[in-house]
Amino acid sequence: MPLSIGYAAQYVLKPLLGVMVAKVFRMPSAFFAGFMLTCCVSGAQLSSYASFLSKGDVALSILLTSCSTISSVVVTPVLTGLLIGSVVPVDGIAMAKSILQVVNWLVIKKCILWCMIFMYPVFDSLFNHVTLQFPV
């Protein structure tokens, strides 16, 4: 339930509030288009850190970030088409490749770090009897 509320807030509430703000301030069409594009794009890169600092639900924040990032390939062009009247072209394949490269690199780094932290006692006990002597 919280995931659906957060998802709806990102892709329904935020664009609607953006339209209201743009209308109240009577933005020119060029500013309106850029502002609406910003309102239609999910923003969550800093939310996990902010959730952590505020002792919030970090797992929910990460899950919402993942869902909104995956669906942004479809949702962002649809929302901009509805609200601005023109569609922003998105190369879904290139975006997916880029996301996978970043995610794979992060997973590999975490695995290496995990091995270094948790496997150190194992390697330390294996090589504890080995001493290196250097000539002086």
SULJO-V470878 format. One record per pair of residues at least 12 apart in sequence whose C-alpha atoms are under 7 Angstrom apart, sorted by the first residue. I is the first residue (numbers start at 0). J is the second residue. D is the distance in Angstrom with one decimal. If there is no record, write none. Layout:
# SULJO-V470878
I	J	D
I	J	D
This chain:
# SULJO-V470878
2	59	6.9
2	63	6.2
5	63	6.9
6	63	6.7
6	67	6.9
9	41	6.1
10	39	6.5
13	38	5.9
14	35	6.8
14	38	5.0
14	39	5.5
17	35	6.3
17	38	5.9
32	83	6.0
36	79	6.2
39	75	5.8
39	78	6.3
39	79	6.7
40	75	5.9
41	67	6.3
43	64	5.5
46	60	6.6
47	60	5.4
47	61	6.1
72	89	6.7
72	91	5.9
76	88	7.0
